[in-house]
Amino acid sequence: MHPTGATQVVTRKKAGSNEATATINAFEAPPCNNTSLRLAARRLGNLYDDALNKAGLKSTQFALMVEIARLGAANAGLAPTLQDLAARLAIQISALTHAMRPLVRDGLVVLQPDPSDGRTKRAALTDAGMQRLEAGAAHWADANARVEAALGADAAAALRALADRVSSDEFLEAFRQAAPAE
């Protein structure tokens, strides 16, 4: 350990490898974008979870229900496929089905076979799900307004814009193109 309390993280090269060994001083290391975003997301998630708990929902459940309603409305009332939902939320089908389990169990969402392809499932809000979504919307709006007030309108808009950019396909492609040549 460094006299100032700094710890060093050492990466050793594999046997037979020509890769350099790296030593990073934790106090001199560049800031980690991933850690910063995860901490911010965790904090916001907890704030929204606390607000939505009054409607018996978690923020992830509320967001999933909003997307089911939004995609269904955009498709003339036809419930979205699980593939469409997973793509919109940028998650794997297995993570989506795991997140949907309590919503299905509680009768808020129903999974239906696609009329034209029985192998494809569609997710629809039940009447109880629509009522719960509407109840949660007021609590979500309150939390959203409080976050906006705490950050300020400009910073909140910048946060959303940056989050949208990072979650875009264009960012993913730019990240891939920035990779060092192998």
N, C-alpha and C positions, 0 to 999 in steps of 0.2 A: 504494500500500500504506500502511496505517495505521502510525504509528510503533511500535505495540505488536506489529506483525507481522500484525495482522488484515487479511484481504483483504475486499474488498467485491465483491458480486455485483450487477451492475446489469442490470435488465431494461428495455429501451427499448420505447416504444410503437410500434406499426406506423403507417406513414404513413396519415393520414386517420382514425386511430382516436382515440376519446376516452378510452381506457384510460390510467390513471395509470402513470407510470414508478415502479418500485420499486427501492430500494437496500437491500440486506441486508448488515449487518456479520456476517461468519461467526462471530464470537465472541458476538454478541448474538442471533443467530437462534434461534428456538425449536428444541428437539431434534426430529430427524426420526424419526418412528416407523418408517417404512419402512427407513431405513438401520440403525437399531438391530435390527430384526427380521431383516433380511438378514444382518447380521454374526453374530448369535446362531445363526441357522439354518445359516450356513456353518460356524461353529465346531462345532456339534453334528453336522452332517453329516460333517465330517472325522473326528470322534471315532468315530462309528458306522461310517464307511467303513473306518477302520483296524481296528476290531474284526472287521467282517464280511469283510474281505479274507482272513482265515484260512480262510473257507469259500468263497472265490472269488466273492464277491458284493459289490456296492456297496449302500449303504443304500437307495438309490432302487429297486434291483432287489428287494431283500429286502421292502421295503414293498409293492411291486407284487405280488409272489408271495403275501404274506400276504393281501392284498385278494382275489386270485383264489381262494385257499383259503377265506377267510371268506365271501365272497359265494356261492361254490359250496355250502358247507355250509348256509348259510341258505336256499338254494333247492333243498333235497332232492337235492343232488349235481349239479344242472344247472349247468354252467359259466356264468359271467357273460358278458354281451355286452360288447363293447368300449364301447358307449355307457354301460352301467351302471358299468363300471370308471372311465371318464373322469369321469362325474358324481360318483362317490364320491371320487375323487382331486382333483376340481376342476381338471381340465386338459382341453385340447382333444384331440380324437381324434388329430390329427396328432402331438401331443407324446406321447400314449400309444403309438401305433404305433412311433414313434422309440425310445422307452424299451424297448419289447418286442423290438425286432429282435435284440439280442444274446441274449436269453433264448430266443427261437425258434431262432436260429442254433446255440446250444449245446445244443439239445434239452431245455431245461428247461420250456418252454411250447409248446403246440401251439394253433394257431388252427383252429377248426372252423366250418363253416357251420351256422347254426341249422337244426334239422330242419324247423321250420315256415315259415321265411323265409330262403331261400338268400342273400339280400342281406346278412343280418346275420351277423356273425362272433362266435364265442364263444371265450374264452381258457380253457384248462385246463392244469393242471400235469401234466407227465408223471411217470412213476415216478422218473426222475432228478431232476426238479424238486422233487418231494416230499422226496426224500432230501437235496437241497441245502438246501431250506428248513429241514428238521429240523436239519441241521448248523449252519446259520446262527443258528438260534434260541438256542443256548447262548451264542454269541458276542454276540448282540444282548442277551440277558438280562444278561450280564456288564457290557456297556457301559451299559445302562440303570441297573443297580444303582450303578455308579460315578458316573453323572451325578446320580442321586438322593442319593448320599452327599455329593457335592461341593456340591450346592445345599441339601441338607436336605429332608426329606420335605415340609414345608409349602410351601416355595418351589417345589419340583418340581411339587406338586399345583396350586399357583397358576399356574405357567407353562403346564401342560397345559390348565387351565380357561380361561385367557386365550387361548391358541392356538385352542382349540375355539370359543370365542366369536367371535374374529376371522374364523375360517374358516366361520362359519355363514351361512346365508341371511338370518337375522334381522339380523346385523351389516351385511350388504350392503345390505339394505333401509333400515336406519337411516342408513347412509352416504349413500345416494342421497337420502333425505329431508332430510339436513342440507345439501344443496347450496344455494348461494345462488340466489335467484330470478333468472331470466334476463330 
